[in-house]
Amino acid sequence: MSDSQILERTQRFLSFLRHCQVLGLSVEHADSRGLTLRLPYSEKIIGNPETGGVHGGAITTLMDTTCGISTACALPELEVCPTLDLRIDYMHPAEAGHDIFGFAECYRVTPTVIFTRGVAYQRDINEPIAHVVGTFMRMGKASQGVFSKDGAA
């Protein structure tokens, strides 16, 4: 699949997620290596009105979505892949008034689970706000037939 097809696929995927539309998330970049989403700074994501600090839930949504949609960059066909586990380690608070970017990549794809990792950042990807790792369950054609009748692997 070409990079332009991956970009189109990720944009289409994001457009179906209503909560992401409300937050204003957009695809900044997508190719076979991974996905970058943009979360624009707005009053909707402020967690501390005194400082303008961003609510951690907005960053969690950004990173869960980025990791989840990054599966579309790694798979030959689009599959539904719900989140199994997501771990976010916050390095420092997001700076008020600046957009936040989320980058994620799939580093291992198995017949049943996809493993992702990434970062949230503002100005420089090398100065992350947070690190994330996530696992996503494959529910598409590739995962069918992997389990026996009793559901065991």
SEBAVO-757565 format. One record per atom (N, C-alpha, C): residue in one letter; x, y, z. Coordinates in steps of 0.2 Angstrom, whole numbers, plus 5000, padded with zeros to 4 digits. Example, Ala and Ser with C-alpha at 12.3 -4.5 7.8 and 13.67 -1.06 7.14 Angstrom:
BEGIN
a506649725039 a506249785039 a506649845039 s506449895035 s506849955036 s506450005039 
***
This chain:
BEGIN
m500449945000 m500050005000 m500450065000 s500350114996 s500750174996 s500550225002 d501050265003 d500950315008 d500350365007 s500150375001 s499550415000 s498950375002 q498950315001 q498350275003 q498350265010 i498950255013 i498950255021 i498650325024 l498850375021 l498650445023 l497850445023 e497650425017 e496850425016 e496550385020 r496750325022 r496450275026 r496450305033 t496950335036 t497050355042 t496550415043 q496550465038 q496050515038 q495350495039 r495150445035 r494450415035 r494350385041 f494750345044 f494650315051 f494550365056 l494950425056 l494850475061 l494250515060 s493950515054 s493350555053 s492750515056 f492750455057 f492250415060 f492150425068 l492650455071 l492750455078 l492450525081 r491850525083 r491550585085 r491850625090 h492150595096 h492450625101 h493150665098 c493450635093 c494050665090 c493850725086 q493250725083 q493050775079 q492950835084 v492550825090 v492450875095 v493150905097 l493650865098 l494250895100 l494650925095 g494450915089 g494850945083 g495450905081 l495450845082 l496050805080 l496150795073 s496750805070 s496850795063 s497450755062 v497550725056 v498050685054 v498650735051 e499150735055 e499750775053 e500150745047 h500250675049 h500750635044 h500550565045 a500550525040 a500450455040 a500850415035 d501150365036 d501550325031 d501650255034 s502050215031 s502150145034 s502550145040 r502850195042 r503250195048 r502850215054 g502250255053 g501850275059 g501450335057 l501150355062 l500650405062 l500750465067 t500650525064 t500650585069 t499950625068 l499650635074 l499050665075 l499150735078 r498750785077 r498750845080 r498150865084 l498250885091 l497750905095 l497850975096 p497351015093 p497451095094 p497351115101 y497751165103 y497551195110 y496951225109 s496451215114 s495851255114 s495551255122 e495051295123 e494751295129 e494451225131 k494251185126 k493951115127 k494451075131 i495151085131 i495551035133 i495951065140 i495751115142 i496051145148 i495851115154 g496251085158 g496151055164 g496251095170 n496651155170 n496751195175 n496651265173 p496051295174 p495851365172 p496351415174 e496651415180 e497151465182 e497751465178 t497951405175 t498651405172 t498551395164 g497951375162 g497851355155 g498151285154 g498351245159 g498651185158 g498151135155 v498451085151 v498051035147 v497850975152 h497150955151 h496950905155 h497250835153 g497450795157 g497750735155 g497350685151 g496650695152 g496250655148 g496250665141 a496350735139 a496450755132 a497050715129 i497650715133 i498250685130 i498150605130 t497750575135 t497650505134 t497250495128 t496750535127 t496250525121 t496750525115 l497150575114 l497550585109 l498050525108 m498350495113 m498850445112 m498450375111 d497850365114 d497550305113 d497250305105 t497050365103 t496850365096 t497450355091 t497950395093 t498550385088 t498850315088 c498850285094 c499150215094 c498650165090 g497950175091 g497450135088 g497450145081 i497450205078 i497450215071 i498150205068 s498650195071 s499350175068 s499250105066 t498850065069 t498749995066 t498549995059 a498150055056 a498050055049 a498650075045 c499150095048 c499750105044 c500150035043 a500049985047 a500449925047 a500049865044 l499449875044 l499049815041 l498849825034 p498849765030 p498649775023 p497949785022 e497449765026 e496749785026 e496549815033 l496149865032 l495849895038 l495449845043 e495649845049 e495349795054 e495149835060 v494549815063 v494449845070 v494849815075 c495249855078 c495749835083 c495649875090 p495149855094 p495049885101 p495649885105 t495749935110 t496249935114 t496249885120 l496749845120 l496849795126 l497149825132 d497649865131 d498049895136 d498449955134 l498450005138 l498750075136 l499150095142 r499750105142 r500150135147 r500450205145 i500350255149 i500650325147 i501050345153 d501650355152 d502150385157 d502150465155 y501950505160 y501950575159 y502650605161 m503050635157 m503650665158 m503650735161 h503150775159 h503050845161 h502450865158 p502150925161 p501450945159 p501550975152 a501050975148 a500951015142 a500951085143 e501251125139 e501351195139 e500651225137 a500351275141 a499751305139 a499851345132 g499351345128 g499351385122 g499651355116 h499951295117 h500251265111 h499951195109 d499851175103 d499551115100 d500051055103 i499650995103 i500050935105 i500050885100 f500550855098 f500650805093 f500750735096 g500450685093 g500550615095 g500850585090 f501350545091 f501650505086 f501650425089 a501450385084 a501450315086 a501650265080 e501950215082 e502150165077 e501950095080 c501850045075 c501749975077 c502449945076 y502649915082 y503249885082 y503249805081 r502649775082 r502549705082 r501849695080 v501749655075 v501049635073 v501049555073 t500549525077 t500449455077 t499749445075 p499549375074 p498949365071 p498349385076 t498449395082 t497949415087 t498049485090 v498649515091 v498849575094 v499349615090 i499249685091 i499649725088 i499949765094 f500649775094 f500949815099 f501249885096 t501049935100 t501250005097 t501650035103 r501950095101 r502350135105 r502350205102 g502450255106 g502450325104 g502550375109 v502450435107 v502650495111 v502150555110 a501950585115 a501550655114 a502150705115 y502050755111 y502550815111 y502250875109 q502550935110 q502350995107 q502851025102 r503351055104 r503851085099 r504351035096 d504550985100 d505050945098 d504950865100 i504950825095 i504750755097 i505350725102 n505950755102 n506450735107 n506350755114 e505850795115 e505650825122 e504950805123 p504850745124 p504150715125 p503750745131 i503150755130 i502650765136 i502550695140 a502450645135 a502350575138 a502550525133 h502750465136 h502850405132 h502250355133 v502150325127 v501550275128 v501750205124 v501450155127 v501450095124 v500750065124 g500550035119 g499850005119 g499849935115 t499349895117 t499149835113 t498449845111 f498349815105 f497649815102 f497549745099 m496949725100 m496649655098 m496449665091 r496649615087 r496449605080 r495849575080 m495349595076 m494749565075 m494549555068 g495049565063 g494849565056 g495049495054 k495049485047 k495149425044 k495749385046 a496249415047 a496849385049 a496849355056 s496449375061 s496349345067 s495849285067 q495449275062 q494949225062 q495349155061 g495049105064 g495349045064 g495949035068 v496149085072 v496749075076 v496549035083 f495949055085 f495649025091 f495248955090 s495348905094 s494948845093 s494248855095 k493848805095 k493148815096 k492948835104 d493348815108 d493248835115 d493548905117 g493848935112 g494149005113 g494849015115 a495148955116 a495848955119 a496348965113 a496848995114 a497349005109 a497648935106 
***
